[in-house]
């Protein structure tokens, strides 16, 4: 699967500069909404429910509302109907181009420019076998792009759906990415996220259950005496070599070449940190694979 880690952009000037470089690497050319893509295009469902009166959109109680939970179930049922082979054959970029253009044909000059600048919030990521759908939440964290993410797995003509992010929000545009790896014959899914306050990255890991074809949390990381499926890093906001670090020491490179890395780096703020990252003192933490999980070393 092509690595679709988020372009870390927008709110801060440094992030915006980094994003333009990232976008240029990921989008070598502007896709076209071909006739075949437009014929296969299918609008994504909307998450819809009534917002409670007198409740702020940042109140976590919203996440547990029965009407919201029921609405999410409706979304899952709708996404399970995305079984058309033609839809799965079309590249995600081309489907996103159809979403932008709303007709077959090349994007307009204005649409092209917005695409290059990263002004579109894309709701579909992935490849021909696995896709991630991001749906805005109408009531939760509406000022910070509150959203829910659903993983679609295509197998034997069916679409299996698992919600992998619930009430996620960020001030970074297009801040969610997806990647995958194989571990002992099992498929591991990485859902990566980014935020700007503070500049940070969090990645979540799931394993596809061979019986149900659903995504289950894969606890790859030891955290004290507990294990977890998520890992955090402060954002360097610079090329590692510009900070005196090895080029391989970029944040959270857990999956490399569709395999789990033998080791990877994360960063945390510390008053004793030796890394000066735009006024923040960071310390490097290295995680090493022991054959079963990642151990944090110092």
Secondary structure as UniProt FT lines:
FT   HELIX           13..26
FT   HELIX           35..40
FT   TURN            53..54
FT   TURN            57..58
FT   HELIX           60..64
FT   HELIX           66..79
FT   TURN            80..81
FT   HELIX           85..89
FT   HELIX           92..101
FT   HELIX           109..117
FT   STRAND          124..126
FT   STRAND          130..136
FT   HELIX           142..144
FT   STRAND          147..155
FT   TURN            156..157
FT   STRAND          158..168
FT   TURN            173..174
FT   STRAND          177..183
FT   TURN            184..185
FT   STRAND          186..196
FT   TURN            197..198
FT   STRAND          199..208
FT   TURN            210..212
FT   STRAND          215..217
FT   STRAND          221..223
FT   TURN            224..225
FT   STRAND          226..228
FT   STRAND          230..234
FT   HELIX           240..243
FT   HELIX           247..249
FT   STRAND          255..256
FT   TURN            257..258
FT   STRAND          259..260
FT   STRAND          263..269
FT   TURN            271..272
FT   STRAND          275..277
FT   TURN            278..279
FT   STRAND          280..289
FT   STRAND          294..297
//
